[in-house]
């Protein structure tokens, strides 16, 4: 997983700047238009300590639904062993 970003950049033949610009564009599009009804996206948000065992005060990528320039953390998704280890770390 740690090398995935580099592999994607190599395959796309894009610079890191272009890749970051696409990510920002996609993020803002979701923030502006909202997420589709039966979908969710991942966003780095400030944890309140109540979701997925992520400590309060830590910015962390969480599953969210967006609407009207607000987000709501999606509850009840399964967290894999690798992700659980990283959260606990």
Backbone as a chain_set.jsonl record, in Angstrom:
{"seq": "XXXXXXXXXXXXXXXXXXXXXXXXXXXXXXXXXXXXXXXXXXXXXXXXXXXXXXXXXXXXXXXXXXXXXXXXXXXXXXXXXXXXXXXXX", "coords": {"N": [[0.817, -1.196, 0.0], [1.991, 1.221, 0.65], [3.506, 2.01, -1.511], [1.72, 2.461, -3.474], [0.752, 4.978, -4.371], [2.933, 6.004, -5.844], [3.053, 4.078, -7.856], [0.642, 4.509, -9.183], [1.054, 7.13, -10.139], [3.174, 6.625, -11.865], [1.968, 4.932, -13.737], [0.009, 6.605, -14.808], [1.514, 8.615, -15.826], [1.668, 11.167, -14.828], [2.618, 14.125, -13.045], [3.312, 14.609, -9.532], [2.102, 16.946, -8.737], [-0.008, 17.336, -10.565], [-1.518, 15.066, -9.988], [-2.221, 15.617, -7.323], [-3.739, 17.898, -7.778], [-5.923, 16.815, -9.171], [-7.005, 15.249, -7.134], [-7.759, 17.223, -5.295], [-9.652, 18.57, -6.851], [-11.622, 16.537, -7.152], [-12.341, 16.165, -4.494], [-13.412, 18.693, -3.797], [-15.542, 18.752, -5.577], [-17.177, 16.714, -4.553], [-17.714, 17.866, -2.049], [-19.111, 20.149, -2.849], [-21.253, 19.238, -4.561], [-22.254, 17.112, -3.155], [-22.583, 13.716, -1.926], [-23.586, 10.82, -3.795], [-26.767, 9.209, -3.189], [-26.604, 6.443, -2.316], [-23.919, 6.121, -1.651], [-20.596, 6.827, -0.42], [-17.772, 8.835, 0.609], [-14.259, 9.329, 1.269], [-12.817, 11.458, 3.645], [-10.469, 13.62, 5.169], [-11.026, 14.369, 8.393], [-11.603, 16.087, 11.516], [-11.37, 14.157, 14.308], [-13.879, 13.31, 16.68], [-13.604, 11.465, 18.553], [-15.515, 9.5, 18.717], [-15.902, 7.669, 16.703], [-15.053, 4.707, 15.044], [-12.919, 4.154, 16.728], [-10.946, 6.071, 16.567], [-8.784, 8.364, 18.02], [-9.838, 11.316, 19.822], [-9.417, 14.583, 18.483], [-7.621, 14.069, 16.477], [-6.777, 14.411, 13.101], [-8.186, 12.515, 10.583], [-8.726, 10.123, 8.007], [-11.959, 9.567, 7.213], [-14.981, 7.704, 6.54], [-17.458, 9.417, 4.824], [-20.597, 11.111, 4.206], [-21.648, 13.717, 2.152], [-23.482, 16.755, 2.134], [-25.006, 19.793, 1.316], [-22.684, 21.306, 1.936], [-21.794, 20.192, 4.279], [-20.682, 17.476, 6.329], [-21.277, 14.062, 7.238], [-20.313, 11.475, 9.28], [-20.076, 8.162, 8.18], [-21.517, 5.409, 9.652], [-20.815, 2.115, 10.998], [-19.254, 0.657, 9.151], [-17.107, -2.038, 8.239], [-13.937, -2.47, 9.682], [-10.855, -3.327, 8.551], [-8.197, -5.62, 9.509], [-5.56, -4.601, 9.085], [-6.061, -1.799, 8.916], [-7.172, -1.377, 11.452], [-4.977, -1.939, 13.098], [-3.335, 0.225, 12.415], [-4.866, 2.38, 13.282], [-4.88, 1.913, 16.023], [-2.192, 2.197, 16.527]], "CA": [[0.0, 0.0, 0.0], [2.801, 2.425, 0.778], [4.059, 2.371, -2.814], [0.621, 2.55, -4.429], [0.699, 6.315, -4.967], [3.974, 6.081, -6.865], [2.668, 3.209, -8.971], [-0.427, 5.206, -9.919], [1.678, 8.239, -10.862], [3.962, 6.055, -12.959], [1.044, 4.416, -14.757], [-0.693, 7.736, -15.427], [2.524, 9.52, -16.394], [1.399, 12.516, -14.325], [3.447, 14.557, -11.933], [2.638, 14.629, -8.234], [1.288, 18.163, -8.69], [-1.244, 17.075, -11.316], [-2.277, 14.088, -9.219], [-2.784, 16.336, -6.18], [-4.786, 18.786, -8.301], [-7.101, 15.971, -9.432], [-7.576, 14.862, -5.844], [-8.437, 18.409, -4.756], [-10.848, 18.78, -7.679], [-12.616, 15.531, -6.802], [-12.778, 16.442, -3.123], [-14.289, 19.869, -3.833], [-16.764, 18.359, -6.288], [-18.001, 15.997, -3.577], [-18.135, 18.842, -1.04], [-20.072, 21.07, -3.462], [-22.434, 18.545, -5.085], [-22.702, 16.076, -2.227], [-22.365, 12.335, -2.345], [-24.802, 10.138, -4.242], [-27.585, 8.659, -2.098], [-26.144, 5.145, -1.815], [-22.461, 6.098, -1.735], [-19.874, 7.651, 0.545], [-16.422, 9.179, 0.192], [-13.343, 9.462, 2.401], [-12.285, 12.801, 3.842], [-9.749, 13.853, 6.413], [-11.832, 15.212, 9.278], [-11.173, 16.109, 12.908], [-12.099, 13.134, 15.061], [-14.482, 13.664, 17.966], [-13.343, 10.33, 19.43], [-16.694, 8.635, 18.813], [-16.067, 6.844, 15.511], [-14.033, 3.757, 14.592], [-11.799, 4.072, 17.659], [-9.936, 7.095, 16.279], [-8.737, 9.277, 19.167], [-10.325, 12.693, 19.682], [-8.436, 15.614, 18.164], [-6.732, 13.62, 15.407], [-7.33, 14.459, 11.754], [-8.127, 11.139, 10.099], [-9.602, 9.857, 6.866], [-13.181, 8.896, 7.657], [-16.027, 7.573, 5.519], [-18.451, 10.475, 5.038], [-21.579, 11.541, 3.219], [-21.672, 15.181, 2.124], [-24.693, 17.405, 1.649], [-25.107, 21.194, 1.721], [-21.405, 21.735, 2.469], [-21.571, 19.583, 5.588], [-20.43, 16.047, 6.224], [-21.729, 13.183, 8.312], [-19.505, 10.257, 9.252], [-20.835, 6.941, 7.931], [-21.357, 4.453, 10.749], [-21.04, 0.698, 10.811], [-18.432, -0.029, 8.161], [-16.131, -2.957, 8.812], [-12.556, -2.006, 9.642], [-9.957, -4.464, 8.383], [-7.14, -5.807, 10.501], [-4.474, -3.65, 8.819], [-6.508, -0.452, 9.305], [-7.352, -1.378, 12.909], [-3.629, -1.833, 13.669], [-2.847, 1.587, 12.19], [-5.632, 3.269, 14.17], [-4.396, 1.685, 17.379], [-0.82, 2.705, 16.607]], "C": [[0.862, 1.263, 0.0], [3.368, 2.886, -0.555], [2.985, 2.608, -3.857], [0.553, 3.905, -5.116], [1.716, 6.479, -6.085], [3.65, 5.24, -8.082], [1.588, 3.866, -9.83], [0.16, 6.347, -10.741], [2.462, 7.731, -12.056], [3.063, 5.59, -14.102], [0.356, 5.552, -15.502], [0.253, 8.672, -16.155], [2.261, 10.973, -15.997], [2.373, 12.861, -13.211], [2.629, 14.52, -10.65], [1.713, 15.846, -8.132], [-0.045, 17.943, -9.398], [-2.125, 16.102, -10.549], [-2.95, 14.754, -8.016], [-3.912, 17.259, -6.629], [-6.069, 18.003, -8.599], [-7.791, 15.587, -8.123], [-8.34, 16.023, -5.213], [-9.721, 18.672, -5.524], [-11.957, 17.81, -7.273], [-13.194, 15.774, -5.412], [-13.764, 17.619, -3.1], [-15.605, 19.577, -4.551], [-17.716, 17.63, -5.338], [-18.551, 16.955, -2.533], [-19.244, 19.74, -1.589], [-21.368, 20.364, -3.874], [-23.024, 17.52, -4.132], [-22.399, 14.69, -2.777], [-23.673, 11.742, -2.847], [-25.485, 9.42, -3.071], [-27.01, 7.387, -1.49], [-24.625, 5.014, -1.835], [-21.891, 6.911, -0.577], [-18.483, 7.903, -0.004], [-15.553, 9.228, 1.438], [-12.816, 10.886, 2.448], [-11.526, 12.849, 5.155], [-10.54, 14.835, 7.255], [-11.281, 15.118, 10.702], [-12.022, 15.132, 13.704], [-12.648, 13.702, 16.366], [-14.306, 12.526, 18.971], [-14.464, 9.316, 19.509], [-16.82, 7.637, 17.669], [-14.827, 5.996, 15.234], [-12.799, 3.69, 15.487], [-10.688, 5.077, 17.407], [-9.945, 8.104, 17.429], [-9.227, 10.691, 18.83], [-9.159, 13.634, 19.376], [-7.474, 15.258, 17.053], [-7.439, 13.787, 14.06], [-7.112, 13.095, 11.13], [-9.078, 10.973, 8.926], [-10.777, 9.003, 7.319], [-14.145, 8.734, 6.483], [-17.128, 8.595, 5.815], [-19.441, 10.558, 3.884], [-21.618, 13.056, 3.304], [-23.0, 15.675, 1.552], [-24.703, 18.829, 2.199], [-23.851, 21.691, 2.437], [-21.167, 21.282, 3.916], [-21.314, 18.104, 5.372], [-20.994, 15.32, 7.442], [-20.906, 11.903, 8.183], [-20.425, 9.05, 9.111], [-20.511, 5.942, 9.045], [-21.419, 3.018, 10.242], [-20.239, -0.014, 9.739], [-17.419, -0.924, 8.868], [-14.728, -2.389, 8.634], [-11.658, -3.233, 9.596], [-8.848, -4.482, 9.414], [-6.002, -4.803, 10.325], [-4.857, -2.247, 9.283], [-6.654, -0.348, 10.815], [-5.989, -1.225, 13.584], [-3.096, -0.404, 13.551], [-3.582, 2.588, 13.087], [-5.108, 3.138, 15.593], [-2.983, 2.225, 17.591], [-0.842, 4.198, 16.889]], "O": [[0.482, 2.269, -0.599], [3.683, 4.066, -0.704], [3.297, 2.924, -5.005], [0.321, 3.974, -6.323], [1.405, 7.024, -7.144], [3.937, 5.637, -9.211], [1.625, 3.784, -11.057], [-0.192, 6.517, -11.908], [2.425, 8.327, -13.133], [3.356, 5.82, -15.275], [0.145, 5.459, -16.712], [-0.176, 9.442, -17.015], [2.592, 11.896, -16.742], [2.884, 11.978, -12.522], [1.403, 14.411, -10.684], [0.656, 15.771, -7.506], [-1.095, 18.325, -8.88], [-3.339, 16.289, -10.467], [-4.115, 14.484, -7.726], [-4.924, 17.387, -5.94], [-7.169, 18.475, -8.311], [-9.018, 15.603, -8.031], [-9.428, 15.838, -4.666], [-10.759, 18.963, -4.929], [-13.101, 18.22, -7.074], [-14.393, 15.606, -5.189], [-14.814, 17.547, -2.463], [-16.655, 20.097, -4.173], [-18.916, 17.901, -5.324], [-19.724, 16.87, -2.169], [-20.201, 20.055, -0.881], [-22.459, 20.844, -3.567], [-24.173, 17.108, -4.291], [-22.013, 14.525, -3.934], [-24.747, 12.118, -2.379], [-24.837, 9.072, -2.085], [-26.937, 7.269, -0.267], [-24.1, 3.916, -2.017], [-22.62, 7.59, 0.145], [-18.062, 7.264, -0.968], [-16.071, 9.175, 2.553], [-12.421, 11.451, 1.428], [-11.9, 12.197, 6.13], [-10.705, 15.996, 6.879], [-10.573, 14.168, 11.038], [-13.245, 15.264, 13.766], [-11.979, 14.466, 17.061], [-14.793, 12.605, 20.099], [-14.381, 8.365, 20.286], [-17.753, 6.833, 17.66], [-13.705, 6.501, 15.195], [-11.747, 3.22, 15.055], [-9.601, 4.953, 17.972], [-10.999, 8.639, 17.774], [-9.054, 11.183, 17.715], [-8.069, 13.5, 19.932], [-6.599, 16.054, 16.714], [-8.578, 13.349, 13.901], [-5.998, 12.571, 11.139], [-10.123, 11.622, 8.872], [-10.605, 7.863, 7.752], [-14.129, 9.531, 5.544], [-17.664, 8.634, 6.922], [-19.165, 10.139, 2.76], [-21.621, 13.62, 4.398], [-23.557, 15.092, 0.622], [-24.447, 19.053, 3.382], [-23.944, 22.414, 3.429], [-20.429, 21.919, 4.667], [-21.691, 17.547, 4.341], [-21.16, 15.895, 8.517], [-20.815, 11.321, 7.102], [-21.422, 8.926, 9.824], [-19.342, 5.678, 9.329], [-22.0, 2.742, 9.193], [-20.512, -1.177, 9.441], [-16.939, -0.604, 9.956], [-14.38, -1.889, 7.564], [-11.697, -4.076, 10.492], [-8.594, -3.491, 10.099], [-5.531, -4.221, 11.302], [-4.076, -1.58, 9.963], [-6.294, 0.674, 11.399], [-5.858, -0.462, 14.541], [-2.477, 0.111, 14.482], [-2.976, 3.534, 13.591], [-4.916, 4.138, 16.285], [-2.625, 2.653, 18.688], [0.215, 4.821, 16.994]]}, "num_chains": 1, "name": "protein.A"}
